């Protein structure tokens, strides 16, 4: 474990927050005035002195032992504290920000210095004393390792783990050395090559071989948006109430703290850097960035992977996957030639030969008769969506799929998996979604190499080239993938069962929406309609405009002779469009859309209204109240909310009062009111919420625990410490009884109790709840 509480890290926080008129050398003089002596700003500073001080600040050189010996006398730290109070702090642009950053640095060092030392340092109220003690610890407790290190994220980052490296990886020794040299001299290095040449495996192998060099290795599979990749990182202190903007800022702030001892791998970055809005800024950070791409670049260091050497590497790779072919050296050589020395197809050919029981001559014949004229040796070039693919390679992949002699059940697995994200889907989830009794067929496809198995992350996926072929050959549609669609739809409908942010489900929903053939638009429309609140619930807001456009397209595809777009469908689409305006704070437009949706639904407001109609009408009024609230119109807010509740009472015989949707809506409204500092109105809504829970669920239910949590939050906001403590401790007890402590609701309770006891000057209890929070 590397110590981050070094002088270089400490002094750089002060440098980042100092005024431009306060030079670095003056800061050093004021800090070590006992040894260096006081110096006026207009005194001469020689370049060699400035260079020496700069080296101290970067960690290139340690603080001289003469200075350390001087400050072994405690009295000299009193002088340093005076220097902070009289000279350094007055020259900081933002004293509180510097304090916050220093506290974060101290907290990041818990594994090295211990929680007691962290509590002791952070409990100091006087900033001059605090800064002095942090500097003291940094210079006297770590003389040998004074460099600037990254915070260790291994205990905090739950995903973005390096995938499994294939044990059959072969060759590339010189390229691995070249990659290490390039990364030593540059922060950004691209690994370039055609699809299937082995770029991803190369970067994973490099990272695994060099993992001791790096404090952190973070793996990202490029999703088409670097910002979204950062949002989808999963840290232990993330909660469901964080918006995408909050998650991005929070996660990116942590990434920006990483230095050259951390490596980020960005895989499958098949766009030009200029086409990714965040790339230029992302590449300017201090961590090392290793990127795989099919694009040809000129302005960055690039290592291009070419075909493996046929005799020393490709043949060895083939025989690793098919040891039984070692006696057919000539035929193996011809197979490799036929496949044009392409790494992925050579591996698949070897796996097909090993798994199928064919003779090597049979495989060679099948590959040579795949339907293309190979005698000329010319490649067939195909262009699809701007991406270059080798037509010959695609034909070989098609042939190899056929050689697997796939049954309908195995083809169905490939068809469904081709709809799911290339970054991978949890194997257990895939089994459940397709209602498979076992994974025998999945294992069979792994044996042939058609499915990638990442045992490190327990996920399966398709290679991008194989996905292209499977999409073309199996044409996945709503009708042929109905089991998968129904499983994902059910997850969307069952609100509140997932506690952590379910990236596995979210990524899969979006990928299915993007890739599936919509041959049953009416069925798919219902899926999309229920997908919207699910994504909104988990604050996945960037995709929602595309989702609304997809709904509108589905409605246009419905055959009016056999099916019908109902008034509910039209009103719901208007409500979702209103929500898009609402998220952009265009409240006037949101109001118009919601009023129009209500006018459509009011025509159905009769005694014969069904459950969907009554529930949607109530929800629309509830959503309308949210718009009025943001428009600072409390009277209309209350009227709309009252109408929403009255409609539920009017149709109580349909079960609307007991509907958990109503509780969720009221809780969301309470949250919004608290955020808007409308605590009195929030308490009114919460009292109605509480009465419903006590009537239908009782005081020992999870929902009542959430109610207590909300009461505690409001009391804390009002400065009522005793009431806040009583309510929050009650929430802790109830949630622990009903859900256990390993969930984000309990984390929220711990966080608020830590905040309460910190403000209430009870450091022991504050530390207790901070440790509870970090332990989840």
N, C-alpha and C positions, 0 to 999 in steps of 0.2 A: 504494500500500500504506500503510494507516494505522498509525502507531506506537502500539502498545498499552502500551509501557513509559512511561506518563505518570504524573505525580505523583498524579493522581486515582485511577488504578487501583491504584497501590502503596499509598497511604494507606488506601484502602477495605478492602484485605486486613487491615491492622492494626486498623482500626475494627471489622470483622466479628469479629475474634478477641480483642478487649480485654474486660476485666472491666467490668461495668456501673458499678462504683464508680470507674472511671477515666474521667473525662469527656473528650470530644473536645478541648476547648480545652487541657486539661492535656497531652494527647498532643502537640499542636502546640507548646506551650511547651517540652516536653522534647526534641522533635525539633530545633527551631530555637533552642535556648537561647543560642547565641552572639549572635544578633541580638535575640531577644525578651527575653533575660534570664531567669534562673530565677524561678519564681513558686511560692509555696506553694499547696496545694489550697484553703486558706480565703481566699486573696486574691480581691478582687472581679473578676468578669469581666463587662464591659459587653455589653449585647445587640448593639450595633453591631460589637464585636470578634468576638463569637461568630458573627454573620452573615457577617462577612468570612472567618473561618476555614472556615466551612461551604462558602462559595463556592470556596475553594481546593480543598476535599476533593471537591466535585462536578465540578470542572473549569469551573464557570461563570466563574471569574476566575483568571488565571495567578498563580503565585507572584511577588510584587513583585520588581522588578529589584534593589532594595536588598538583599534577602536573597540573591539569586543572586550579586551582587558580593561579599557577605560570604563566601560559601562557595566563591569561586574560590581562596581560600587553603586549601591542602591541610590545614594544621594544624587548621582549624576542623572538618574531618571527623573528626579524632581525638576532638574533644569530642562530636560527634554519636554516634560509636561508643560512647563512655562513657555517653552518655544512653540508648542502646539497652540496654547491658549492665546499668546500674544502675537505670533507671526504667521503660523501655518494656517490655522482655521480662518482667520480674517481674510486670507487670500484664496479660500475655496469658493467656487461659484455656488455650490450646493452642498452645504455641510450635512444636511440630513440624508441626502442621497449617498454621499461618501460613507456615512455611518451605516446605512442599510447595506451597501455593497460589502463593507468590511464585516458586518455581522453574517452575511451570506457566506463569505469566505471562511469565517470561523466555523460556521455550522457544517460546511462541506468537509471540514477537517475532523469531525467527530470520530471516525474510525482510527485516527492517529493520536489525537490529543485527549480523547475521552469526553463524555457528555458533561462531567462535573466541571472540567476546565472551560468548556464552551459556556455553560450556565454562569460560571463565575465572571467570565469576560463580558458576556452580553448583558449581565445584570448591572453593569456600571452605568450610571446615569450621566455622569459628566463626560462629554465627548473628548476633552483633552486627556483625561485619565484613561478613557477607553482606548483611544488611538495609541497612547504611550505604552500601555500594557500589551497591545497586539504587536507593536514593533518590538518590544522587549522580548516577547516569546519568539518572534520570528528570527531575531538576530542571535539570541543566546541558546536556542534549543535546536537549531538545525544548521550547523556550520558547514557541513560537507555538501549538502544538496540544496543549493540556493537558486536553482533554476525555476522557471515558471512552468507549472504543471497544470494539466486539465483536471477538473473535478472528476472523480470516479463515478460514473453513472450506472455501474453494474447492479447496484441494489435498487436503483430508482426507475430505470428504463425497463419496461416489461416486454416490449416487442423490439423490432428492428435488430434482432439477433442474427449473427452470421449463419447462413444456412449450412447444411451438411456439405462436406466436400467429398466428391466421389473417390473411393479408395483406388479406383483404376486410373486416376489421373497419371498421364504419361508425358515425359519430355518437357519442353519449354524452359530448360534450365537457364539458357542464355537470356531469354526474354524475362525470366523472373529476376535475374541480376540487373538487367537494364531497367526494369520497372522500379526496383529498389533505388537505383542511382537517380532516376528521374524524380522520384518522390523526395529524395534527399535534397535535391536542388530546386524543386518546384512544389508549390502547394497544390496545384491542379494538374493531373495527368489523365489523358484519355487513352483508353484501350479500344482500338479500332479493328474492324474486320467484318467479313460478310456474315450473314446470319448462319448460325450453326457451326461456326469455326471453333467455338469454345471460349469466348470472351468471359462469360459469367464464371465458368469453372476456373479459368485462369485467375481472375480477381479473388475468388474465394480461396484458391490454393495459396496465392500470395499472402492474403490476410492470415490464413491459418499458420503458415510457416513463419510469419513475422509477428505473431500475436503478442510475444513478450516485449516487443518494442513499443507497443501502444497501450496507453491507459484505457482507451475505449476504442472499440471497432463497431461502427454502426452501419447496418446494411439497409438500404432503401431500394425497393423496386419501383422505378419511375412510373407514376400513375397518369402522366399527362399534365400534371401540375405539381411543381415543386412545393408550392405553398400547401397544397393538400397533403403531400407526403409528410410535411412537418406537422400539420394539424393532426394527422393520424398516428403520430408517435404516442405511446401510452406510458405516462409516468405515474408513479404510485400516488401522487397527490392530485391527480386530475379528478374532477367530479363531473357528474352529468349536467350540472347547471352552468358549466363553462361554455360560452358560445365559441364558434369557430374562430372569431377574431381574438378572443381571450386565449384560446388554446394556441393559436399561432404565435402570439406575442410571448406567451409563457414558454413555449417550447423553443422558439427561436432565440430567446434571451439565454437559455441554457446552452444552446449550441454555440452561441457567440463567445461563451466563456472557454470553449475548448481551444487547445493550442496544438502545436505541431506533434505532440505525443498522442494525438487522437486521429483516427482514420475513419472517414465516411465513404462508403461505397455507394455509388448511384448507378444502379444496374438498368440496362435497357433504355438508355437516354437517347432515343433515336430521333431527336430533333436538333436543329441548329441552336447553339446557345442564344442567338439573338431572338429566337422564337419563344424562349422561356423567360417570362418577365422578371423572375426573381434571380435568374442565374448569375448575372454580373455581380450583384451584391453578395450572393451566397459564396461565390468563388473568391471573394476578397477577404473572407474570414481567415483565422490563423490555423485552423485544422487542415489536415491533409485530405484531399478529395480525389478519389480514384473512380473514373467514370467509364462505363462500357457504351459503345455507340456503333451504329452502322454508318454514320455520317463521316464525310471526309472533311477534316478541319485544317486550317492553316495557322491560326493565331494562338494555338495552345500546344504544349508538349504532347506528342502523340506516339504511342507504341502500337504499331500495326502487327496483328497476328496473321500470319500466312499459313498455308497448309503445312501440317507436320511432315517431317521427312519420311518418305514412304518406307525405306528399308530399316531405319533405326528406331522410328517412333510409331508410325501408323500400323505397321505389321505387329509390333509389340502390343499396341492398344487393342487391335483386333483379337489377338490371341489371349489377352487378359479377359476379354468378354466371352471368348469361345475357345477354351483350351483344347477342345477336341479336334480343332482344325490344324494343330501343329504339324501333322503329317501331310497336309495339303498345301504346302508353301507356295507352289506355283499357282494353284487356283485362287488362293487368298490374295496373291499379288495381282491377279487379273481382276478379281472383285474390286479391289481398291482402285485400280486403274479405271474400271467401269464407272465407279462412283466419283471419279474426278478428285480423289484425295480429300473429299469433304468430311470433316471430323464427325459430325452428327450422323450422317448416313452410314459411314463406316461402322460406327458403334451400333446403330440399329440393325445393320446387316449381320454383324457378328452375333448380336443378341437373338435375331430371328433364326440364324443357323443353329445356335445353341439350343433354343427353346423348341424349335419345330421338329428337330430330328432329321432334317433334310441333309442330303449330301452337298458338299461344297459346290460340285459341278451343277447340281440342280439350281442352287441359288444363283450362280453365275448366269445360267441360261435364262432364268426368270428376269434378272435385272437387265440383261442384254436385249430382251424382247418386251420392253415396257411400253412400246407403242410409239417411240420417237425414233427418228433416223439418226443414229449415233455415229454412223461411219465417217461423217465429215468432221466430227469432233466439235462442231459449233454448238454453243449454248443457246437455248431458247430463252429470250428475255421477256418477262411479263412485267407489266406495271399496274399496280393496284393501289389506289388511294395515295399515290405519290411515293409508295415504298417499293424499292427494287427487290425482286426475288428472282432466283434462278429457276427457270421453268424445268430444266432437266432435274434439278434437285427435287423439285416438287413431285415430278413424275416418279422418281425413285422412292420418295416417301409414300406415295400412293401404293406403289407396288409392295413395299414392305408391310404396309397395313394389310394388304390383301393376303400376304404370305402368313400373317398371323392367323388366318382362317377364323376370323372373329365371329362368334355367335351373336345373335340379336341382343342378348343381355349385355355383352361386352361392347358392342357398338353403341348401345344405349348409354352406357357409362361414359364413353368418349364423347357422345353427343351432348350430354348434360354438362360434363366437365369443360367442354369448349365454351360454354356460356359463362363460366365462372372466371374470376380474376386470374391473370397469369402469375400474379404474385403468390398464388396458392390459396387453398381453402383447407380448413382443418379436416383431417381424415375422418374423425368421429362424426363431425357435422355432416359431411358428405354422405356417409353411411345412413345417418338418420333422415336426411332430406330425401334420399332416394328410396327409403324404407328397405334397404338391403338386409337380408338375414345374416350375411357374412361378407367378408372382403376378399373372397377367393378370386372373383373376376378382376377386382382391382389389382390384386397381387399378380395375377396372370399378365395383365397389361404392363405392370412394372417390370416383370421378367423380360418382356419383349422391348422394354425401353420406351414404350409409348407414353407412360406416365412417369413423371419425376416424383421421387419420394424424398422429402426433406425430413429425416428423422429427428433432426435437431429441434425443429419447430413443429413437428407432428402435422405437416401439411403435405398435400399432393397438388400437382399442377401439370399443365402441358407446356412443352417448349413452344415458343411463338410460331415456329414453322409448322409444327405438328398441329397446332390450333388452326392455322390457316387451312390446312388440308382437311381436317375434321369438319370445320364449318362448311367447306365446299361439298364434301362428300355426304355428310349426314343431314344437312339443312335443319338444324334445331329450330323447332317452332313451338308455339303454345300447345298445340294438340299433341305433339310427340314428347314434350317435356312437362306434361301436366302434373306429374307427381312432385317434381322439383318446384314448380310454380305454386302448387297448393301448400307445400311445406313452408316455403318462404312467406306466402300469404298469411298462413296461420300465425307465424311469428309476428307479423305486422299487426295482426288483430289482437293478440294477447298482450295488452299493455302492461308494463311494470314487472314482467318476470325477469328481465335482464337487469342486473344492477350496474355492472361495469359497461362502458361504452362498447357495444358489440361490433367492432370493426370487421370481423369475419362475415357477419350478416350484412352489414351496410355495404361493404365492397361487393358482395355477391348480388345484392339487390340492384345496384347500379350497373354492374356488368351484364346481368340478365336483361335489364331494360334496354341496354345499348345494342345487344347482339341478337336477340331472339327475333324470329320471323313471326309477325303478328297475324296468324291465320285465323284466330278466333278473337277478334277485337273486343267483343262484348265481355268475354271472360277476362281478357287482359286489362280492360278498363277498370274493372273492380279491383284488380291487383294493384294497379297504379294509384287508384284513389286511396287505398288503405296504406300504400307505401308512403304517401306524402306526410301524414301525421307521424308515422314512425320515424322518418328521417328528421322531421321537425322536432320531434321529442328529443332526439339526440343531437340537435342543433347542427345537422348537416345541411347548412343553408345554401351552399354554393351550387348544389345540383338541383335545387328545387325549381328554378326557371325552366331547365331542360325537361324536368319531370312534368310540369304543367303543359309544355309544348307537346310532349309525348301523349298526354291524355287527350289533348285537343285533336291530335292526329288520329288516335284510336276512335274517337267519337265520329270522325268523318268517314272512317272505314266501315262502320257498322251498316249492315244490310237492312234497310228499313222495311223490306218485304217480310223479313222473318223476325227481326228484333227491333227495338226502339230505344232511342236515347231519351230517358225519362226527364221530367222536370227536376227531379232530385239531382240527376247527373249535371244538368245545366246550372242549377243553383250551386252545386258543390264546386264546379269549375270556377264560377264567379268568386266563390269564397276563397279558393286557393289563389286566384289572381289577386284578390284583395290582400291576402296574406303576404304576397310578394311586395306589394306597395307598402304594407305595414312595416315589413322588415327594412325597407329603405327610408322609413319615416315620412313617406308621402301619405299622410293620414287623410287628406281630403279625397284622394283617389281611392284609397281603401274604403272610406265611408261610402262613396258612391257605389262601388262594386257590391258591398255587403247589403246596402239598402235595396239594390236591384235584385240580389239573390233572395232577400226576404220577401220582396213583392211577388216573386215567382212562387215561393213556397206558401205564402198566405192563401193562395188560391186552393191549396190542399188542406187548409186548416179547418177540418170538419170532424164530425163525430166518427167518420169512417177512416180516418187517417191511420196508417199502419205504423209499426215501430220505427222503421227507417225515417219516414216522413216527420213524425213527431220529434224524434231525437235530433234530426238535422235542423229543424226549425228552432228548437231550443238552443242548439249549438250556435246557430247563426246569430241569435240575439245575444248570446254570451260573448261571441267574438265581436259583435257590434259594440258591446260595452267596453271592450278593450280599446277600441279605436277612440271612443268618446273619452276614455280615461286619459289617453295620450294627448288628446286635444284639449285637456284641462276643462272638461265639461262634466263636473261631478253629478249634476242633476240628471243628465241624460244617461250617464254611466249607471247610476242607480236604477233608473227606469228600465233600461235594457236588461240589466241583470235580474231585476225583479220579474220581468216578462219571461226570461229564460227559465227561471225557477217555477213560475206559475204554469208554464206549458208542461213542464215535467209533472207537476201536481195534477194538471188536467188529464194527462194520459197516464196517471199512476197505475191504472189497471194493466198497462203494457209493461210495467216493470221499470219505468224511467227513474223513479225516485231511488230505487236500489242500485241504479246503474253506476258503476265505478267511474264512468266518464264524467258524471256530474261532480263527483268529489274531486277528480283531477282538475276539472275546469275551475272550480272554486279555489283550489289550492294554488293553481297558476295565477289566478287573479289576485290572491293574497300576496303572492310573491311580487307581482308587478306593482301592487300598491305600496309595498314596503320599499321597493327600489325607487318609487316615485316620492318617497317620504310622506305618503298619505296613510300614516299609521292608524289614525282613528277609523278611517273607512276600512282599512285592512282588518281591524279587529271586528268590525261589524260583519264582514264576509266570513271571517274565521269563526265567529260565534254560530252562524248558520251551519257552516261545515261541521263544527264540533257537535251540534245538536243532532245532525243526521247520522254521524258516526255512532254517537252514544245510543241512538234509537235502534240502529240496524246492526252494529258490530260490537258495541261495548267499549269499556275503558281499557281493556287489555289487548286491543288489536293494534296491528302495525299502523293503520291509518291514524289511530288516536296518538300513537307515538310521534307521527309526523306533525299532528296538530300541536302537540306540546312543544315540539321543536320550533314551529312557527311562532308560537306565543313567546318562547324564549328569545327568538331573534328580534321580535318587535320590542320586548322589554329591554333588550340590550341596546337597541337603536334609540330607545327613549331614555337611556341612562339609568334604568331601574335595575340595579345590580342584583338585589336580593330576589326579586321576582324572576329575573333572567336565570339565576342559578337554580332556583326551585324547578322551573319549567324544563331547563336543559338536562338536569339530573334525572327528572322524570322521563324525559325522552330517551336518555341513555339506557335506563332500566327497561323500558317497554320495548325498544328496538332490539336490545340484546336478547330479551326473552323470545321475541317473535322472529327475528332474522339473524341473530348472532351478531358478532362485532366485525366480521370481515366483509364489510360492504360500504358503499360510498355514503349512505345515509348516516351511518355511525361515524364515518370520517368527518362529516359536516358537524355532528354534535361535538366531537373532540375539538375540532377547529374553533368553534364558537366558545367552548369552555376555556380553551387556551387563551383566546382573545379576552374573555371576561376576566380571568384570573390575572392576566398580564396588566390589564387596565385597573384592576382592583388591588394591585400591589400584593399579590399572593404568589411569589415566585416559585415556591415548592409545588403548589398545585398547578401552576402554569407549566412547569417542567414536566410534571406527571402526565398532563394531557397532551403535551407536545410529543412525548415519547410514545403515548398510546397512538397518536395520529401517525407517527412515523413507522410504527410497528405493523400497520395493516398493509 
